[in-house]
Amino acid sequence: MSSQPCLSVMHAKAHSWHCQVLWGGRWQPNSAAGAGEEMEQLFSYLSRFNLTTKYMNAAGREEQLTEAAMFWNDRKISSLPSYLKCRLNKTRRDLGELKKELLLLQDKVSKDLTPEYCEQCRQEVQEIARRECSGGDIIDCEQQRVDYFQLKMSNDTAIQLQPLVRERI
């Protein structure tokens, strides 16, 4: 498993669609579908120390910020069990409804939604985004626009259903 940089969900929404597809956290494999705002939360917390560390020498400032970051990590680790329990309970509550929604959406889609098909759709949309990002012509005529829109819509659906499809298999 490799790691690569990605945009947070809120930050990605401010970018063009191809930037969202190429760098958005929801499009990256193994990104755990989080909001991607964890570092922003830490920076927000550390920004409270601006006034108190402004006139410190470098060693004192580094010590103060290190202690603050370590406190942040300790607090995050100690609250992790209750947070994970809440997420598990929410997932269990939502699972039944999401399974029903999956079956309804599968009836609307003509192809079988296998994980391989979902991955293929994701790769196709990302390839189109790469071409557009590099300035290539992706839309030459009206039919290609229609095909592109249909591909994007089916890929969005496939991405949303991918975790549920894996569970069924």
C-alpha positions, 0 to 999 in steps of 0.5 A: 500500500502506498501513500500519496498526497490528497486534497481534503473534501472541503478544499477539493470542492473549491477546485475544478472537477479534474483536480477533484478527481485526480487529487481529492481524498474520496478518489484516492485508494485507501483514503478511508473516506474521511474528511481529510481535515485532520491536519487543518484541525491540528493547525487550528489548535496550534494557531492558539499558541501564536501570541504566547510563542511570538516573543520566545526564543527558537528553543522555547517556541519549539518546546512549547509547540512540541508539548502542544502537539504531544498533548493533541496526540494524547487527547486524540488517542485517548478519545479514539475508542469512543469515537470508533465505537460511535462510528461503528454504531452509526455504520450498523444503523445505516447498513440496512438502509444502505443495502436497500439503496444498493439494490435499488441502484443496481436495478437502475444500472445495466452492468453488474457492479463488481469491484473490478467494474467500479475500479475500471470506471474510476480509472477511466474518469481519472484518465479523462481528467489527466488529459483535460488537466494537461490541455488535451482535447477530450470533447470533440463533438456533442456525442462525446459530451454525452458519453463523457457525462454518462461515464461520469455519472455511472462512475460517481454511482459506482464509487458510492456503491463500491464499499457495499459491493465489496461487502456482498461478495 
